[in-house]
Structure formats: structure tokens, C-alpha cells
Amino acid sequence: MNRPKRQILIATGDAALRDALFAVLNDPFETVNASSCNDALALLYEKKDILALVLLDLALSDMPSMDLLRRITDDPLLMRI
């Protein structure tokens, strides 16, 4: 049985940056995108078993990105990402 391809979460509100990172990283990885911290948090829980890396823009507008980073590092379900 094949394991799912590891994914990279790109969390940025900057569409041009998101598109550029997608173009560079989407082969050989799969990428998923979030334009807000809340979207990123939802994707983190949904895909926690296949995410390998999170690229987090520190200027997201819906919550301080450092708060999201703390939530990731404090949550046993997410800290392995």
C-alpha cells in the first residue's frame, strides 16, 4: 500500500507569494494553502498525519502568527510537524 505524499502547508495572505511557493515546491511535494491563521489551523488538524512542513507568514491578519506558532508547538497532536 502506498503512503500518501507528504505535504507542505503554505500559510500566507499574499497570493503572489503563495503562487510562487506553489510553483517551486509543488514538485516533488504536494502543497496546501491557507490565507489566514484560522484556515491554517483547520488544515493543520485535518492533515496532521501527512504534513511535513509549515511555511508561516508572520503577517497574517486574523490572529497574530506567533499565537498560531505557539498553538502548534504546545499541542501534542501538532508539535511533530
Order of alpha helices (4+ residues) and beta strands (2+ residues): beta-alpha-beta-alpha-beta-alpha
